[in-house]
């Protein structure tokens, strides 16, 4: 979390601008207006994102209930947790980290990278990805509610899982994109366009309908991307499940100037943090804990291990591709191919 905090400070303080283009970005004018910012902007979050992240990573908790949350090899569960230190109570989605630590359709490193990448251009109030982290549950605690599992990291005494906050008052939309509404509802356009930028930057390949959720409150229609493991260069998935509408391309008529300006200020080194989006080390009891991220042990691998230390992140090549998409997007805006609002 310390590394993420430094990144946010760096992004806010950075004054380095990309070279100015000779043409001016196109503008789009809306007939509608955006509602004033308020606490309702976190209405779909039971706890604000960064607080939720810290609680899920580190805080003691009590399990109030656990139930299955869908089929599949990942065996996802919905668990309701109570955090006695703060009095917070909310539900999370949890699933086991695969024994290989990475997989084709179960890739914790990519889901963690997707959660952190959005911080490059979005403030917490506009986040489109639920807070996501890793937590290793002591074996004796795990076996109170589950069948026996063996640790995936030799020498540890805990079961490693991926945990994401369970958003509230959201639903699967019948139609995610309505062109006429986009041009007449600034709030709708703002959140959908930010989702499109996010999907483009991670090269989102899994376009199954249930992986995009929207607020039930249609007057403040937030858009959320969940299950982002099939991304960052994965191509095989669309051969089996061709997308009906590809959000990995810029598909909306215009993008928020605020978000593009944030991306424009980035330098190449500002995205290197994606190579280590989580580092865990075993304590004296053999329990893996999230610690401050260090330099990648091997930048050409997405998961790296040294004894009971393990790192999750993008490969150097995958990070290069993210930077290439950022540069391409800015060039298209500056060339007048993509409008801003």
DOLOPA-675668 format. One record per residue: residue number from 0; x, y, z of N, C-alpha, C in turn. Coordinates in steps of 0.1 Angstrom, whole numbers, plus 5000, padded with zeros to 4 digits. Layout:
% DOLOPA-675668
ATOM:seq:n_east:n_north:n_up:ca_east:ca_north:ca_up:c_east:c_north:c_up
ATOM:NUM:X:Y:Z:X:Y:Z:X:Y:Z
...
% end
This chain:
% DOLOPA-675668
ATOM:seq:n_east:n_north:n_up:ca_east:ca_north:ca_up:c_east:c_north:c_up
ATOM:0:5008:4988:5000:5000:5000:5000:5009:5012:5000
ATOM:1:5021:5012:5007:5030:5023:5007:5034:5027:4993
ATOM:2:5037:5017:4985:5041:5020:4971:5030:5026:4963
ATOM:3:5017:5022:4965:5006:5028:4958:5005:5042:4963
ATOM:4:5006:5045:4976:5005:5058:4980:5016:5068:4974
ATOM:5:5028:5063:4973:5038:5071:4966:5035:5073:4952
ATOM:6:5029:5063:4945:5025:5065:4931:5015:5076:4930
ATOM:7:5005:5076:4939:4994:5086:4938:5000:5100:4940
ATOM:8:5009:5101:4950:5016:5114:4952:5024:5119:4940
ATOM:9:5031:5109:4934:5039:5112:4922:5030:5117:4911
ATOM:10:5019:5110:4908:5010:5114:4897:5004:5128:4900
ATOM:11:5001:5131:4912:4995:5144:4915:5005:5155:4914
ATOM:12:5018:5152:4917:5028:5162:4917:5035:5164:4904
ATOM:13:5033:5154:4895:5041:5155:4882:5037:5167:4874
ATOM:14:5047:5174:4869:5045:5185:4860:5050:5183:4846
ATOM:15:5055:5171:4844:5061:5168:4831:5050:5165:4820
ATOM:16:5050:5173:4810:5039:5172:4799:5045:5165:4787
ATOM:17:5037:5158:4779:5041:5153:4766:5043:5164:4757
ATOM:18:5050:5162:4746:5052:5172:4736:5039:5177:4730
ATOM:19:5037:5190:4728:5025:5195:4723:5023:5191:4709
ATOM:20:5011:5188:4705:5008:5184:4691:5004:5197:4684
ATOM:21:5005:5197:4671:5002:5209:4663:4987:5210:4661
ATOM:22:4979:5200:4661:4965:5201:4660:4958:5200:4674
ATOM:23:4946:5206:4675:4939:5207:4687:4929:5195:4689
ATOM:24:4928:5189:4700:4918:5178:4702:4904:5183:4699
ATOM:25:4896:5175:4694:4882:5178:4691:4875:5179:4704
ATOM:26:4864:5187:4704:4856:5189:4716:4842:5184:4713
ATOM:27:4835:5179:4724:4821:5176:4723:4814:5183:4734
ATOM:28:4803:5190:4730:4794:5197:4739:4782:5189:4742
ATOM:29:4778:5189:4755:4767:5181:4760:4755:5191:4763
ATOM:30:4743:5185:4761:4731:5193:4764:4728:5192:4779
ATOM:31:4733:5181:4785:4730:5179:4799:4741:5184:4808
ATOM:32:4740:5182:4821:4750:5186:4831:4752:5175:4841
ATOM:33:4764:5175:4847:4768:5164:4856:4763:5169:4870
ATOM:34:4758:5159:4878:4754:5163:4892:4766:5167:4900
ATOM:35:4764:5174:4911:4775:5178:4919:4781:5166:4926
ATOM:36:4794:5167:4929:4800:5156:4937:4795:5155:4951
ATOM:37:4793:5143:4956:4787:5142:4969:4791:5128:4974
ATOM:38:4787:5125:4987:4789:5112:4993:4783:5101:4985
ATOM:39:4773:5105:4977:4766:5095:4969:4775:5088:4958
ATOM:40:4786:5095:4955:4795:5089:4946:4802:5076:4951
ATOM:41:4801:5074:4964:4806:5061:4969:4794:5052:4973
ATOM:42:4782:5055:4968:4770:5047:4972:4771:5033:4969
ATOM:43:4779:5029:4959:4780:5015:4955:4791:5007:4963
ATOM:44:4799:5015:4971:4809:5009:4979:4805:5009:4994
ATOM:45:4805:4997:5000:4801:4996:5014:4811:5003:5023
ATOM:46:4824:5004:5018:4835:5011:5025:4843:5018:5013
ATOM:47:4848:5030:5016:4855:5036:5005:4867:5028:5001
ATOM:48:4871:5029:4988:4880:5019:4982:4894:5017:4990
ATOM:49:4901:5028:4993:4914:5026:4999:4913:5021:5013
ATOM:50:4903:5025:5020:4901:5019:5034:4898:5004:5033
ATOM:51:4889:5001:5023:4886:4987:5021:4898:4979:5018
ATOM:52:4907:4984:5010:4919:4977:5007:4927:4974:5019
ATOM:53:4930:4984:5028:4937:4981:5040:4931:4971:5049
ATOM:54:4918:4972:5051:4911:4963:5059:4913:4948:5054
ATOM:55:4910:4947:5041:4911:4933:5035:4926:4928:5036
ATOM:56:4935:4936:5035:4949:4932:5035:4954:4928:5049
ATOM:57:4951:4936:5059:4958:4935:5072:4949:4934:5084
ATOM:58:4937:4939:5084:4930:4940:5097:4924:4927:5102
ATOM:59:4924:4924:5115:4917:4912:5120:4902:4913:5116
ATOM:60:4897:4901:5114:4883:4901:5110:4876:4888:5115
ATOM:61:4863:4889:5116:4855:4877:5119:4846:4874:5107
ATOM:62:4845:4861:5104:4837:4856:5093:4822:4854:5098
ATOM:63:4813:4862:5093:4799:4861:5097:4792:4850:5089
ATOM:64:4795:4849:5076:4788:4839:5068:4797:4837:5055
ATOM:65:4795:4825:5049:4802:4822:5037:4792:4814:5028
ATOM:66:4792:4817:5015:4783:4810:5006:4790:4810:4992
ATOM:67:4786:4800:4984:4792:4799:4970:4787:4811:4962
ATOM:68:4796:4816:4954:4793:4828:4946:4795:4825:4931
ATOM:69:4791:4813:4927:4792:4810:4912:4799:4797:4910
ATOM:70:4798:4792:4898:4805:4779:4895:4818:4782:4889
ATOM:71:4826:4772:4886:4839:4773:4879:4850:4768:4887
ATOM:72:4862:4767:4880:4873:4761:4887:4879:4769:4898
ATOM:73:4876:4782:4898:4881:4791:4909:4874:4790:4922
ATOM:74:4862:4783:4922:4854:4781:4934:4852:4794:4942
ATOM:75:4847:4805:4935:4845:4818:4942:4835:4817:4953
ATOM:76:4837:4825:4964:4828:4825:4975:4824:4840:4979
ATOM:77:4813:4842:4984:4809:4854:4990:4809:4853:5005
ATOM:78:4817:4861:5011:4819:4860:5026:4815:4874:5032
ATOM:79:4808:4874:5043:4805:4886:5050:4814:4887:5062
ATOM:80:4822:4898:5062:4832:4899:5072:4829:4911:5082
ATOM:81:4833:4910:5094:4832:4920:5104:4846:4924:5109
ATOM:82:4850:4937:5109:4863:4941:5113:4862:4948:5127
ATOM:83:4865:4942:5138:4862:4947:5151:4870:4960:5154
ATOM:84:4881:4962:5148:4889:4974:5151:4882:4987:5147
ATOM:85:4875:4986:5135:4869:4998:5130:4853:4997:5130
ATOM:86:4848:4985:5133:4833:4984:5133:4827:4982:5119
ATOM:87:4836:4981:5109:4831:4979:5095:4826:4965:5093
ATOM:88:4816:4964:5084:4810:4951:5081:4807:4951:5066
ATOM:89:4812:4943:5058:4809:4942:5044:4812:4929:5038
ATOM:90:4807:4926:5026:4809:4913:5019:4821:4914:5010
ATOM:91:4828:4903:5008:4839:4902:4998:4837:4890:4989
ATOM:92:4843:4891:4978:4844:4879:4969:4858:4873:4971
ATOM:93:4859:4860:4974:4871:4854:4976:4873:4842:4967
ATOM:94:4885:4839:4963:4888:4827:4955:4903:4823:4957
ATOM:95:4905:4811:4956:4919:4805:4958:4928:4810:4947
ATOM:96:4940:4813:4951:4951:4815:4941:4954:4802:4935
ATOM:97:4956:4800:4922:4958:4787:4917:4972:4781:4921
ATOM:98:4973:4768:4921:4985:4762:4926:4997:4766:4918
ATOM:99:4995:4770:4905:5006:4775:4897:5009:4789:4899
ATOM:100:5000:4796:4908:5001:4810:4911:4996:4819:4900
ATOM:101:4994:4814:4888:4989:4821:4877:4982:4811:4868
ATOM:102:4972:4816:4860:4964:4807:4851:4958:4815:4840
ATOM:103:4953:4808:4830:4947:4814:4819:4934:4822:4822
ATOM:104:4926:4816:4830:4913:4823:4834:4912:4825:4849
ATOM:105:4924:4824:4856:4925:4827:4870:4939:4833:4872
ATOM:106:4940:4846:4870:4953:4853:4871:4953:4864:4881
ATOM:107:4956:4861:4893:4956:4871:4904:4965:4883:4900
ATOM:108:4976:4880:4894:4985:4891:4891:4979:4902:4881
ATOM:109:4971:4897:4872:4965:4906:4862:4953:4913:4869
ATOM:110:4946:4906:4878:4935:4913:4884:4940:4924:4894
ATOM:111:4951:4921:4901:4957:4931:4909:4963:4943:4901
ATOM:112:4969:4940:4889:4974:4950:4881:4963:4959:4875
ATOM:113:4951:4953:4872:4940:4961:4867:4935:4970:4878
ATOM:114:4934:4965:4891:4929:4974:4902:4939:4986:4904
ATOM:115:4952:4984:4903:4961:4994:4905:4963:5004:4893
ATOM:116:4962:4998:4881:4963:5006:4869:4953:5018:4868
ATOM:117:4941:5016:4873:4931:5027:4872:4936:5039:4880
ATOM:118:4945:5038:4890:4950:5049:4897:4958:5059:4889
ATOM:119:4962:5054:4877:4970:5063:4868:4962:5075:4863
ATOM:120:4948:5073:4862:4940:5084:4857:4927:5086:4864
ATOM:121:4924:5079:4874:4912:5080:4882:4914:5083:4896
ATOM:122:4906:5092:4902:4906:5094:4917:4897:5083:4923
ATOM:123:4899:5080:4936:4891:5069:4942:4876:5071:4940
ATOM:124:4871:5083:4939:4856:5085:4938:4851:5080:4924
ATOM:125:4861:5079:4915:4857:5074:4901:4862:5060:4898
ATOM:126:4867:5053:4907:4872:5040:4904:4862:5031:4898
ATOM:127:4867:5023:4888:4858:5014:4881:4860:4999:4884
ATOM:128:4871:4997:4892:4875:4983:4896:4873:4982:4911
ATOM:129:4866:4972:4916:4865:4970:4930:4879:4968:4937
ATOM:130:4881:4973:4949:4893:4971:4956:4896:4956:4957
ATOM:131:4909:4952:4953:4913:4938:4952:4927:4936:4958
ATOM:132:4929:4926:4966:4942:4923:4972:4943:4908:4974
ATOM:133:4954:4904:4980:4957:4890:4984:4957:4889:4999
ATOM:134:4952:4878:5004:4953:4875:5019:4955:4860:5021
ATOM:135:4964:4857:5030:4967:4843:5033:4961:4839:5046
ATOM:136:4952:4830:5046:4944:4826:5058:4951:4814:5065
ATOM:137:4954:4816:5078:4960:4805:5085:4953:4792:5083
ATOM:138:4960:4781:5082:4954:4768:5079:4943:4764:5089
ATOM:139:4945:4766:5102:4935:4762:5112:4923:4770:5111
ATOM:140:4924:4783:5106:4912:4791:5104:4905:4787:5092
ATOM:141:4913:4784:5081:4907:4779:5069:4898:4767:5071
ATOM:142:4904:4757:5078:4897:4744:5079:4885:4744:5088
ATOM:143:4882:4755:5095:4870:4756:5102:4857:4757:5093
ATOM:144:4859:4761:5081:4848:4763:5071:4850:4756:5058
ATOM:145:4862:4751:5056:4865:4745:5042:4872:4731:5044
ATOM:146:4872:4725:5032:4880:4712:5032:4895:4715:5033
ATOM:147:4902:4705:5035:4917:4706:5037:4923:4711:5024
ATOM:148:4932:4720:5025:4940:4725:5013:4954:4725:5018
ATOM:149:4963:4723:5008:4977:4725:5011:4982:4739:5006
ATOM:150:4991:4745:5014:4996:4758:5010:5003:4757:4996
ATOM:151:5001:4768:4988:5007:4768:4974:5021:4772:4975
ATOM:152:5026:4778:4986:5040:4782:4988:5046:4773:4998
ATOM:153:5055:4764:4994:5062:4755:5004:5068:4763:5015
ATOM:154:5067:4758:5028:5072:4765:5039:5063:4775:5046
ATOM:155:5051:4776:5040:5041:4785:5047:5030:4777:5053
ATOM:156:5022:4784:5062:5012:4777:5069:4998:4784:5067
ATOM:157:4996:4788:5055:4983:4795:5052:4979:4792:5038
ATOM:158:4966:4795:5035:4960:4793:5022:4958:4806:5016
ATOM:159:4964:4808:5004:4965:4821:4997:4953:4823:4989
ATOM:160:4946:4834:4991:4934:4837:4983:4934:4852:4978
ATOM:161:4927:4854:4967:4924:4867:4962:4911:4872:4967
ATOM:162:4911:4885:4972:4899:4890:4978:4895:4903:4972
ATOM:163:4882:4905:4969:4878:4918:4963:4865:4922:4970
ATOM:164:4863:4935:4972:4851:4940:4979:4839:4937:4970
ATOM:165:4828:4934:4977:4816:4931:4970:4808:4944:4969
ATOM:166:4806:4949:4957:4799:4962:4955:4784:4960:4958
ATOM:167:4778:4970:4962:4764:4970:4966:4755:4978:4956
ATOM:168:4743:4974:4954:4733:4981:4946:4738:4982:4932
ATOM:169:4743:4971:4926:4747:4971:4912:4740:4960:4905
ATOM:170:4740:4960:4892:4733:4950:4884:4740:4949:4870
ATOM:171:4736:4938:4863:4741:4937:4849:4732:4944:4840
ATOM:172:4737:4954:4832:4729:4962:4824:4724:4954:4811
ATOM:173:4712:4957:4807:4707:4952:4794:4715:4958:4783
ATOM:174:4717:4971:4783:4725:4977:4773:4735:4986:4780
ATOM:175:4748:4984:4778:4758:4992:4785:4759:5005:4778
ATOM:176:4758:5006:4765:4761:5018:4757:4748:5022:4749
ATOM:177:4744:5035:4752:4733:5041:4744:4738:5054:4739
ATOM:178:4740:5054:4726:4747:5066:4720:4740:5079:4722
ATOM:179:4726:5079:4721:4719:5092:4723:4721:5096:4737
ATOM:180:4720:5087:4747:4721:5091:4761:4735:5096:4763
ATOM:181:4745:5090:4757:4759:5094:4759:4761:5109:4755
ATOM:182:4754:5113:4745:4755:5127:4740:4746:5137:4748
ATOM:183:4738:5132:4757:4729:5141:4764:4729:5140:4779
ATOM:184:4738:5131:4784:4739:5128:4798:4753:5128:4802
ATOM:185:4758:5140:4807:4773:5141:4810:4778:5131:4820
ATOM:186:4770:5129:4830:4774:5119:4841:4775:5105:4835
ATOM:187:4765:5101:4828:4766:5088:4821:4778:5087:4812
ATOM:188:4780:5097:4804:4792:5097:4795:4805:5096:4802
ATOM:189:4806:5104:4813:4819:5104:4821:4823:5091:4826
ATOM:190:4813:5084:4832:4817:5071:4838:4819:5060:4828
ATOM:191:4811:5060:4817:4812:5050:4807:4825:5052:4799
ATOM:192:4829:5065:4796:4841:5068:4789:4853:5064:4798
ATOM:193:4853:5066:4811:4864:5062:4819:4866:5047:4819
ATOM:194:4854:5040:4820:4855:5025:4818:4861:5021:4805
ATOM:195:4858:5028:4794:4863:5024:4781:4878:5027:4781
ATOM:196:4883:5038:4787:4897:5040:4788:4904:5029:4795
ATOM:197:4898:5025:4806:4904:5014:4815:4905:5001:4807
ATOM:198:4894:4997:4800:4893:4985:4792:4904:4985:4781
ATOM:199:4905:4997:4775:4915:4998:4764:4929:4997:4770
ATOM:200:4932:5003:4781:4946:5002:4786:4950:4989:4791
ATOM:201:4940:4981:4796:4944:4967:4801:4942:4957:4789
ATOM:202:4938:4962:4778:4935:4952:4766:4926:4941:4771
ATOM:203:4914:4946:4776:4904:4936:4782:4899:4927:4772
ATOM:204:4900:4914:4774:4895:4904:4765:4883:4897:4769
ATOM:205:4880:4897:4782:4868:4889:4787:4856:4898:4787
ATOM:206:4848:4898:4776:4837:4906:4775:4824:4900:4779
ATOM:207:4824:4889:4787:4812:4883:4791:4803:4893:4799
ATOM:208:4790:4893:4796:4781:4903:4801:4782:4905:4816
ATOM:209:4783:4895:4824:4783:4896:4838:4796:4902:4844
ATOM:210:4806:4905:4836:4818:4911:4841:4818:4926:4841
ATOM:211:4807:4932:4836:4805:4947:4837:4792:4949:4845
ATOM:212:4793:4957:4855:4781:4960:4864:4779:4975:4864
ATOM:213:4766:4979:4866:4763:4993:4867:4755:4996:4879
ATOM:214:4754:5008:4883:4746:5012:4895:4731:5009:4892
ATOM:215:4724:5005:4902:4710:5003:4901:4703:5017:4900
ATOM:216:4710:5027:4906:4705:5041:4906:4709:5046:4892
ATOM:217:4699:5047:4883:4701:5051:4869:4704:5065:4868
ATOM:218:4701:5073:4878:4704:5088:4877:4719:5090:4880
ATOM:219:4726:5081:4885:4741:5082:4887:4747:5069:4883
ATOM:220:4747:5066:4870:4750:5053:4864:4765:5050:4864
ATOM:221:4770:5046:4875:4784:5042:4876:4786:5029:4868
ATOM:222:4799:5027:4863:4802:5014:4856:4814:5008:4863
ATOM:223:4813:4995:4865:4823:4987:4872:4828:4975:4864
ATOM:224:4841:4973:4864:4847:4962:4857:4851:4952:4868
ATOM:225:4846:4940:4867:4850:4929:4876:4855:4917:4869
ATOM:226:4863:4909:4875:4870:4898:4869:4878:4902:4857
ATOM:227:4889:4908:4860:4898:4914:4849:4910:4905:4846
ATOM:228:4909:4892:4848:4921:4884:4847:4925:4881:4833
ATOM:229:4915:4882:4823:4918:4879:4809:4921:4892:4802
ATOM:230:4934:4897:4804:4937:4910:4800:4952:4911:4798
ATOM:231:4957:4922:4794:4972:4925:4793:4978:4916:4783
ATOM:232:4972:4914:4772:4978:4907:4761:4973:4893:4758
ATOM:233:4964:4888:4767:4958:4875:4764:4950:4875:4752
ATOM:234:4952:4866:4743:4944:4866:4730:4936:4854:4728
ATOM:235:4939:4843:4735:4932:4830:4731:4918:4830:4735
ATOM:236:4914:4838:4745:4900:4838:4750:4890:4841:4739
ATOM:237:4892:4851:4731:4882:4855:4721:4881:4845:4710
ATOM:238:4890:4836:4709:4888:4825:4699:4876:4816:4703
ATOM:239:4874:4815:4716:4864:4806:4721:4851:4814:4724
ATOM:240:4853:4826:4730:4842:4835:4734:4843:4848:4727
ATOM:241:4840:4849:4714:4841:4862:4707:4833:4872:4713
ATOM:242:4838:4885:4715:4830:4895:4722:4819:4900:4713
ATOM:243:4808:4904:4719:4797:4910:4711:4799:4925:4710
ATOM:244:4807:4931:4719:4811:4945:4717:4824:4947:4724
ATOM:245:4834:4952:4717:4847:4952:4722:4851:4965:4729
ATOM:246:4852:4965:4742:4856:4976:4749:4871:4978:4750
ATOM:247:4879:4969:4745:4893:4971:4744:4898:4980:4733
ATOM:248:4888:4985:4725:4890:4996:4716:4882:5008:4721
ATOM:249:4886:5020:4717:4879:5032:4722:4866:5032:4713
ATOM:250:4855:5030:4720:4842:5028:4713:4832:5039:4715
ATOM:251:4835:5048:4724:4826:5059:4727:4830:5071:4719
ATOM:252:4821:5081:4717:4824:5093:4708:4834:5102:4714
ATOM:253:4836:5103:4727:4845:5112:4733:4850:5107:4747
ATOM:254:4861:5113:4752:4867:5109:4764:4868:5121:4773
ATOM:255:4868:5119:4787:4870:5130:4796:4884:5137:4795
ATOM:256:4884:5150:4794:4897:5157:4793:4905:5155:4806
ATOM:257:4898:5154:4817:4905:5152:4830:4913:5140:4830
ATOM:258:4907:5129:4825:4914:5116:4825:4926:5116:4815
ATOM:259:4924:5122:4803:4934:5122:4793:4946:5131:4798
ATOM:260:4943:5142:4805:4953:5151:4810:4962:5143:4821
ATOM:261:4955:5135:4829:4963:5127:4838:4972:5118:4831
ATOM:262:4968:5111:4821:4976:5102:4813:4988:5109:4806
ATOM:263:4985:5121:4801:4994:5129:4794:5006:5133:4803
ATOM:264:5004:5134:4816:5015:5139:4825:5024:5127:4828
ATOM:265:5021:5115:4825:5029:5104:4829:5042:5103:4821
ATOM:266:5052:5097:4828:5065:5094:4821:5065:5078:4821
ATOM:267:5074:5073:4813:5075:5059:4811:5077:5052:4825
ATOM:268:5086:5057:4833:5089:5051:4846:5077:5051:4855
ATOM:269:5067:5059:4853:5056:5059:4862:5047:5047:4861
ATOM:270:5049:5039:4851:5041:5027:4850:5049:5014:4854
ATOM:271:5061:5016:4857:5069:5004:4861:5064:4997:4874
ATOM:272:5057:5004:4882:5052:4998:4895:5043:4986:4891
ATOM:273:5037:4985:4879:5029:4974:4876:5036:4961:4875
ATOM:274:5049:4962:4875:5057:4949:4875:5057:4942:4889
ATOM:275:5054:4949:4899:5052:4943:4912:5040:4950:4919
ATOM:276:5028:4943:4917:5016:4949:4922:5012:4943:4936
ATOM:277:5020:4932:4939:5018:4926:4953:5031:4918:4956
ATOM:278:5036:4921:4968:5047:4913:4973:5043:4907:4987
ATOM:279:5045:4894:4989:5041:4888:5001:5054:4881:5007
ATOM:280:5055:4882:5020:5066:4875:5027:5061:4868:5039
ATOM:281:5066:4856:5042:5061:4849:5054:5067:4854:5067
ATOM:282:5058:4855:5077:5063:4860:5090:5068:4848:5098
ATOM:283:5071:4849:5111:5077:4839:5119:5068:4827:5121
ATOM:284:5055:4829:5118:5045:4818:5119:5042:4811:5106
ATOM:285:5049:4816:5096:5047:4810:5082:5035:4816:5075
ATOM:286:5030:4827:5080:5018:4833:5074:5023:4844:5064
ATOM:287:5019:4843:5052:5023:4853:5042:5015:4866:5044
ATOM:288:5023:4877:5044:5017:4890:5046:5021:4899:5035
ATOM:289:5012:4908:5031:5015:4918:5020:5025:4928:5026
ATOM:290:5036:4930:5020:5046:4940:5024:5049:4950:5013
ATOM:291:5057:4960:5016:5061:4970:5006:5068:4963:4995
ATOM:292:5064:4967:4983:5069:4960:4971:5084:4965:4968
ATOM:293:5092:4955:4964:5106:4959:4960:5107:4957:4945
ATOM:294:5120:4958:4940:5122:4956:4926:5119:4942:4922
ATOM:295:5114:4940:4909:5111:4927:4905:5123:4917:4905
ATOM:296:5121:4905:4910:5131:4895:4911:5136:4892:4897
ATOM:297:5126:4890:4888:5128:4887:4874:5118:4894:4866
ATOM:298:5121:4906:4859:5111:4914:4852:5105:4907:4840
ATOM:299:5110:4895:4836:5105:4888:4825:5094:4878:4829
ATOM:300:5092:4877:4842:5082:4867:4847:5071:4875:4854
ATOM:301:5058:4870:4854:5047:4877:4861:5046:4873:4875
ATOM:302:5051:4860:4879:5051:4856:4893:5065:4852:4896
ATOM:303:5071:4856:4907:5085:4853:4910:5085:4849:4925
ATOM:304:5094:4839:4927:5095:4834:4941:5110:4833:4945
ATOM:305:5113:4837:4958:5125:4834:4964:5122:4829:4978
ATOM:306:5123:4816:4980:5119:4810:4992:5105:4812:4995
ATOM:307:5102:4819:5007:5088:4822:5010:5084:4836:5007
ATOM:308:5092:4842:4998:5088:4856:4993:5083:4854:4979
ATOM:309:5072:4860:4976:5065:4859:4963:5061:4872:4958
ATOM:310:5063:4875:4945:5059:4887:4939:5049:4884:4927
ATOM:311:5039:4893:4926:5029:4892:4915:5030:4905:4907
ATOM:312:5029:4904:4894:5029:4917:4886:5029:4914:4872
ATOM:313:5030:4924:4864:5031:4922:4849:5045:4920:4845
ATOM:314:5047:4914:4834:5061:4913:4829:5065:4926:4823
ATOM:315:5078:4927:4821:5083:4940:4815:5077:4942:4801
ATOM:316:5075:4931:4794:5068:4932:4781:5054:4937:4782
ATOM:317:5047:4932:4791:5033:4936:4793:5032:4951:4797
ATOM:318:5042:4955:4806:5042:4969:4810:5045:4978:4798
ATOM:319:5055:4974:4789:5058:4981:4777:5045:4983:4768
ATOM:320:5037:4972:4768:5025:4973:4760:5015:4983:4765
ATOM:321:5014:4983:4779:5005:4993:4785:5010:5007:4781
ATOM:322:5023:5010:4783:5028:5023:4779:5026:5026:4764
ATOM:323:5027:5016:4756:5024:5019:4742:5010:5023:4739
ATOM:324:5001:5017:4747:4987:5020:4745:4984:5034:4750
ATOM:325:4991:5038:4761:4989:5052:4766:4994:5062:4756
ATOM:326:5006:5059:4750:5011:5068:4740:5002:5069:4728
ATOM:327:4998:5058:4723:4989:5057:4712:4976:5065:4714
ATOM:328:4970:5064:4726:4958:5071:4729:4960:5086:4729
ATOM:329:4971:5091:4735:4974:5105:4735:4976:5110:4721
ATOM:330:4983:5103:4712:4985:5107:4699:4972:5108:4691
ATOM:331:4963:5099:4693:4951:5099:4686:4942:5111:4690
ATOM:332:4943:5114:4703:4936:5126:4708:4941:5139:4702
ATOM:333:4955:5140:4702:4961:5152:4697:4960:5153:4682
ATOM:334:4958:5142:4675:4956:5142:4660:4941:5146:4657
ATOM:335:4933:5147:4667:4919:5150:4664:4910:5138:4661
ATOM:336:4916:5126:4663:4908:5114:4660:4898:5111:4671
ATOM:337:4901:5115:4683:4892:5112:4694:4889:5125:4701
ATOM:338:4876:5128:4703:4871:5141:4709:4872:5140:4724
ATOM:339:4873:5152:4730:4873:5153:4745:4861:5161:4750
ATOM:340:4857:5159:4762:4847:5167:4769:4851:5171:4783
% end
